[in-house]
Amino acid sequence: MIESVSPHSGEVIGKTQLGSGEDYNACVEAMNEEKKRWMAMPAPARGEIVRQIGEALREKKVALGSLLALEVGKI
């Protein structure tokens, strides 16, 4: 577990559970398997998925911006 500390106040603003080496290896294996399926998918279908990800991020941009500002100690 690691703690994220505000550089402004020194207050702990979040905690993150770290993964193990085995977790990392399992993630890389899963990524390599999924990469084969992704590469076999037609480009327009991949583009649609990327577009949807962008829309989801834009919907949450205020919350994500606030989180980023908090992380770097801004008000």
C-alpha beads as a LAMMPS data file, in Angstrom:
LAMMPS data file: protein, C-alpha beads

75 atoms
74 bonds

1 atom types
1 bond types

-500.0 500.0 xlo xhi
-500.0 500.0 ylo yhi
-500.0 500.0 zlo zhi

Masses

1 110.0

Atoms # bond

1 1 1 0.000 0.000 0.000
2 1 1 1.333 3.416 -0.886
3 1 1 -0.054 6.741 0.253
4 1 1 -0.496 9.818 -1.901
5 1 1 0.351 12.930 0.086
6 1 1 -0.692 16.474 -0.797
7 1 1 2.442 18.574 -1.307
8 1 1 0.437 21.586 -0.109
9 1 1 -0.694 20.314 3.287
10 1 1 1.198 17.061 3.830
11 1 1 -2.195 15.369 4.298
12 1 1 -2.737 11.823 3.017
13 1 1 -5.272 12.180 0.191
14 1 1 -5.386 8.598 -1.025
15 1 1 -3.982 5.105 -0.775
16 1 1 -3.215 2.620 -3.521
17 1 1 -2.761 -1.108 -3.174
18 1 1 0.351 -2.267 -4.994
19 1 1 0.399 -5.447 -7.046
20 1 1 2.930 -8.230 -6.811
21 1 1 5.312 -9.473 -9.477
22 1 1 2.855 -12.278 -10.152
23 1 1 0.063 -9.715 -10.616
24 1 1 2.217 -7.870 -13.134
25 1 1 3.050 -11.039 -15.069
26 1 1 -0.627 -12.062 -15.190
27 1 1 -1.533 -8.596 -16.471
28 1 1 1.108 -8.726 -19.217
29 1 1 -0.039 -12.213 -20.242
30 1 1 -3.663 -11.092 -20.440
31 1 1 -2.616 -8.019 -22.431
32 1 1 -0.714 -10.138 -24.938
33 1 1 -3.714 -12.413 -25.433
34 1 1 -6.116 -9.507 -25.861
35 1 1 -3.706 -7.785 -28.256
36 1 1 -4.226 -10.623 -30.737
37 1 1 -7.988 -10.115 -30.640
38 1 1 -7.616 -6.315 -30.878
39 1 1 -5.345 -6.576 -33.928
40 1 1 -7.820 -8.910 -35.648
41 1 1 -10.658 -6.419 -35.153
42 1 1 -11.406 -4.117 -38.119
43 1 1 -9.995 -0.595 -37.765
44 1 1 -13.440 1.104 -37.712
45 1 1 -14.501 -1.070 -34.754
46 1 1 -11.285 -0.226 -32.887
47 1 1 -11.842 3.448 -33.666
48 1 1 -15.350 3.260 -32.220
49 1 1 -13.997 1.809 -28.977
50 1 1 -11.373 4.555 -28.737
51 1 1 -14.089 7.168 -29.423
52 1 1 -16.228 5.737 -26.607
53 1 1 -13.271 5.861 -24.212
54 1 1 -12.721 9.515 -25.146
55 1 1 -16.385 10.315 -24.525
56 1 1 -16.305 8.592 -21.124
57 1 1 -13.230 10.611 -20.149
58 1 1 -14.833 13.866 -21.348
59 1 1 -17.946 13.113 -19.261
60 1 1 -15.744 12.880 -16.164
61 1 1 -13.268 15.653 -17.042
62 1 1 -14.273 17.934 -14.150
63 1 1 -13.893 15.143 -11.583
64 1 1 -10.644 13.945 -13.172
65 1 1 -9.294 17.505 -13.251
66 1 1 -10.185 17.988 -9.579
67 1 1 -8.464 14.735 -8.680
68 1 1 -5.342 15.739 -10.604
69 1 1 -5.280 19.174 -8.979
70 1 1 -5.642 17.598 -5.528
71 1 1 -2.840 15.138 -6.313
72 1 1 -0.398 17.950 -7.119
73 1 1 -1.447 20.118 -4.181
74 1 1 -3.534 22.749 -5.968
75 1 1 -6.807 24.130 -4.650

Bonds

1 1 1 2
2 1 2 3
3 1 3 4
4 1 4 5
5 1 5 6
6 1 6 7
7 1 7 8
8 1 8 9
9 1 9 10
10 1 10 11
11 1 11 12
12 1 12 13
13 1 13 14
14 1 14 15
15 1 15 16
16 1 16 17
17 1 17 18
18 1 18 19
19 1 19 20
20 1 20 21
21 1 21 22
22 1 22 23
23 1 23 24
24 1 24 25
25 1 25 26
26 1 26 27
27 1 27 28
28 1 28 29
29 1 29 30
30 1 30 31
31 1 31 32
32 1 32 33
33 1 33 34
34 1 34 35
35 1 35 36
36 1 36 37
37 1 37 38
38 1 38 39
39 1 39 40
40 1 40 41
41 1 41 42
42 1 42 43
43 1 43 44
44 1 44 45
45 1 45 46
46 1 46 47
47 1 47 48
48 1 48 49
49 1 49 50
50 1 50 51
51 1 51 52
52 1 52 53
53 1 53 54
54 1 54 55
55 1 55 56
56 1 56 57
57 1 57 58
58 1 58 59
59 1 59 60
60 1 60 61
61 1 61 62
62 1 62 63
63 1 63 64
64 1 64 65
65 1 65 66
66 1 66 67
67 1 67 68
68 1 68 69
69 1 69 70
70 1 70 71
71 1 71 72
72 1 72 73
73 1 73 74
74 1 74 75
